[in-house]
Amino acid sequence: MKINVGFPEVGMRFIADKDGFSTERGFGFTAIKILKCDVVVSELDGISRSVEIRSRYSEDYDPDTSFSDFEKRANEHILSILAEMNIPG
């Protein structure tokens, strides 16, 4: 089995403010910076080599997190998906 974690991209997600609107911000939503990447599993044992499992991983941006920390969590994410699918990791 081969796991490939793509290079993270910066994105945004939005959450509604508590009161649903805010005249200070104008729209009633707060933007939160996220990191996201594709995670691809290939060369699965007992499955055709042409089969890949792909997932999108994202987490809130933390300036104190290294790429290796992000990559580790992305790996844990795909391994949990494989476990739910009863595919040995």
FENUR-V343626 format. One record per run of one state. SS is the DSSP state (h for helix, s for strand, l for the rest). FROM is the first residue (numbers start at 1). LEN is the number of residues. Records with the same first field share a line. If there is no record, write none. Layout:
SS = FROM-LEN + FROM-LEN
This chain:
l = 1-1 + 6-3 + 17-12 + 43-10 + 61-6 + 85-5
s = 2-4 + 9-8 + 29-14 + 53-8
h = 67-18
